[in-house]
Amino acid sequence: MMNQVELKRTLSLLLWILVTTTTTMVASLNGVRPSLSSSTWAHRSAVKDGICIKVASKEKGLGAFATSNLKRGDYIGENTGEVLTRRQVQARYWGKRAKNGQDLSWQASRSKRGQGLTGNFVLEMKDGSFVDSEDAELSSWCRFMNHATEGTKPCNVKPFDRLAADDDLLTFPQYYAIRDIQAGEELLFDYGPHSDVAQSLKAAGAGRAGARP
C-alpha cells in the first residue's frame, strides 16, 4: 500500500506525463514542426546526394543547397514519402472525413516518433494520389527545398510527373534544374502547379534531359 506522500508523488508524475504528452500532440496538430534528428533518412539522403541542409533564413528555417555546379536539365532528386489517397488526406489533414482506426494508428505513430502532422509537405500527383513527405524517416532531402515563384531568378528547380510525354506517370515527383545553378545556391521551386514532362528541358544535342549520371 502507498502512503499519502508516495501517492501524491505518483499522481503528480502521472499528471506531468499527461500534460507533456497532450502538449506535444496539440503542438504537432497545430502545425508546429518538430526538430529532426540528423539520423533520419531526410538528412542522410542529403549527405548521400551531396546536398547541404542548413538554415536558409529565420523565416524559412532549413533549406537545401547545392554543393557543386549544376547545369540546366540536371537531375536534382526525387521527392519520396508516403503515398496517400484523397480519402486519407481528407481525414488526416483536411478534416473533411472522420478518422478511422488506420488513420488514428498512423497519427499515434507520427506523434510517438516525433514526426510532424502539419500537412505542409503534401503534393498532389496527376493521377490523383498524394505524396506526403512530412515523415522524415520515409522522405528524402527534397522536403527541405523552399518556395520561389517560377519565372523569377531565385527559382532554379522544378518537379516533374514524367520524364517524357509518352512515359507513365512517376510514383514520386522528380526534380530537375531549370537553369544553371552555382555551388552554394539554395535550391528553390514553385510550390504551385507544375509541368509534367521533364523532356522539355532538353538542351540542343544534349540527349534526354535529366538522365541520371
Secondary structure, DSSP 8 states (H G I E B T S, - for coil): ---HHHHHHHHHHHHHHHHHHHHHHHHHHTT------TTSHHHHHHHHHTEEEEEEETTTEEEEEESS-B-TT-EEEE---EEE-HHHHIIIII-SS---HHHHHHHHHHHHTT-----TTEEE-TTS-EEE---TTTS-GGGG-EE--TTSTT--EEEESBSSTTS---SS-EEEESS-B-TT-B-EE-SS---SBGGGG--TTS-STT---
